[in-house]
């Protein structure tokens, strides 16, 4: 049996507060989805906040690489994978 772990660090707190305050519902109601991406606008904005608070300052085309070592489904929601967080989405 192979067990792997990933660290949430302070990003788990930020993602939890984002969810607890229902910020996603506010964002999605204010900005309707017009394009054909896998994830809603609220998830994109949440990912940008997590990246900014990760003290990384990644360029948009490096976001997928930033999230490779993070539990994206735990932080951003079910079905959200690092490959979905690309520069076209942002």
N, C-alpha and C positions, 0 to 999 in steps of 0.2 A: 504494500500500500504506500503510495506516494502522497505526502502532505506538503503543501506549500503555503506560505504565509505572505501577506503584503501589509504594509503599514498604512494606516489611515492618517496618523499624526493629527495635526490641527485641522486638516481638510475635512475630516469626519464631522467635526463640530460645525464648521461652516455649512456643509451640505445638510446637516440635520436642522440647523436654524432656518436655512433656506426653505426646507420642506415644512417645518413647523409653522412658519409664518405664511404659508401658502403663496409665496412669491411667484411660483410657477403659474398658478391660475391667473394672477393679475397680468403677468407678461403675455401669456397666451391669449387672453381676451383682448389685450390692447394691440397686439401685433398678430394678425391672422396669418396662417401659413399659406404662402402662395406658390412655393416651389416644391419640387419633388425630392426632398431629402428624407432620410430615415428618422431624424430626431426633430422635436419641436424647438421653437425659438427659446423657450424657457431653459431647456437643457443646454443649449449652446451658450446662453448667458451665464448659467451656473458653471459651466466648464471654464469660461473665461474668468470668472471670479476666482475659482479654485486655482487656476494657473497663475493669476496675479498675486494671490496670497501664498503661493508656493515659492515666492521669492526666486523665480526662475526667469521671468521676462522672455519667454520663448516667442519666436516669430510665429505667425499664423500657420505657416507650412510645417512647423515642427510640433504642433499640438499633439498629433497622433503619437509621436515619439515620447513626449512628456507623459502621456497617460498610459504608456505600455507597462510600466511597473506599478501602476496604481489599480485598485479594484474598481474599475469604472462602473460596473453594474451596481456595486454597493453605493458608490458616491452619486452617480447620475441617474440610475434607474435601470430596470430590467431591459436587457437587449441592447444596451448602449456599449459598444466596443470601441477601443482606441481607433480602429480603422474608420469609424463613422465621424470622428472628429478631425476632419481635414480642412484645408484652406478654402475649399469650395463651400463648405457649410458656413464657415465664419465670414 
